[in-house]
Amino acid sequence: MSQTRPVTPIAIVGPCAAGKTTLARGLQSHGLAARQIAQEHSYVPYMWQRLTQPDVLIYLDASYQVCTQRKLLNWTEAEYAEQLHRLAHAREHCDVYIDSTDLSSDEVLRQALAAMGKPAAG
C-alpha cells in the first residue's frame, strides 16, 4: 500500500511577465500543487482567495522594464501601475515575496522552494 503525500495548494500572483507560469511549472515538477492566478487582470481584490484558497500565496514581482522586455509587451507604465494596484491585496497577504527582476527562473524556483522549507532537488 502506498502512502500519498498531502498536497499544499500554492497560488502565485504578480504582474504580467513576472514569471508566474514558469514558477508554477517548476513547483509542479517538485510535486507541489501550484497555480498561477491572473489576479492582475481582476478588479476583485481577493480573486486569488476565491479561485484557490491557497495554503501559500507567492507574490512574484518584476520591474516594468523587465516585464516589458520578457514578453515584448506593448503597454504603458500606467497600465503596469494599474496591475500593481489590482495586486495590492494579494501583496499585503502573501506568504512569500520574490522580486524576479534580476533573477533567472532557476533562482526564482530555488528561492520559492527555500521559503517553503523545501529542498531543491539537484
N, C-alpha and C positions, 0 to 999 in steps of 0.2 A: 504494500500500500504506500503510495507516495504522498508526501505532505505538500500542500501548496502554501506558498508564502503569502502573507497579507499584502494587498495592493494598496499603495498610498496614492490617492489622486493628487496630481500636481498640475496646477494651472499656470500658464506663462502668458504674461501680458507685456506690452511695450509698444512703442511707435512702429510704424511700418519700416521694415528692413533692419530692425534691431537684431534679428536672428532668432525669433521665436520658433519658427518651424524647424530650423536646424537644431536648436537646443532640444525641442520636443523629441525629434528623431534620435538624437544622441542619448537622451534619458531613457527612451524606449529600448534602445539597444542594450541598456544596462538592466532591463527587466522592470523598469518603473513605468507606471501608468501616468503619462504626461500628455498634456493637450495645450496647444496654443489657442488663446482666446482673442478674437479680434475686437477687444474692448475699445480700441482707439477709434472705431467706427460707430460706436454706440453712444446715444445721448443718455442712456440709462447708466448712472454711475456705478451701480452694483451688478451690472450684467454678468461679470465674471463669477459672482456668487450664485446667480440664478442658473447659469449654464453648468457649473461644475461642482459647487460646494466643496472646494479642494481642501485637503489637509495641509497643503503647502502652496503658497502663492509666490511665484517668482516674477519680479519686475525686471525686465531686461531693457536697459536703456541704451541709447546711442545718440550722438550728436546729429543735428540737422545735416551737416555737411557729409558725414559718413553714411547716413541713411540714404541721402540723395545719390551718392556715388555707388553704393552697393546695388541698388536696383534701378539706377538711372531714372529716378523718379522726377517727374515734371510737376513739382509742387513749390509752394512759396513757404517762407519762414512762418507766415501767419497760419497756414494750414498745418504745419508741424506743431506750432504753438497750440492750436486747437486740439490736436491729438493729445498733447501733454495735459491740457485742461480736462479732456474726457478721461484721461488715465489717472487723474489726481486721487480719486477714491481708492483705486487699486494700489497706487504707490503708498498711500498712507497706511494701508493694511497688509502690505506684502511681508512675507516671512524672510525672503531673500531678495536683495537688490544687487544687480550686477550691471555695471556700465561696460558695454561691449565695444565702445568706441575704438579703443586701442588694443583689442584682444582678438585672437584668432578664434574660430569656432571651437577648436580643441581646448583652448584656455578657458573659454566660457563654460564648456561642459565640465572641465575639472573644477572650476570654482563652484558651480552648482552642486556637483556631487559632494564636494568638501563641505559646503554649507549645510548639507543634509546629513552629514556624517557617513557618507557612502564612499568607499574606496573606488578610485578609478582603476578598472582592470587594465593591465598592461598588455 
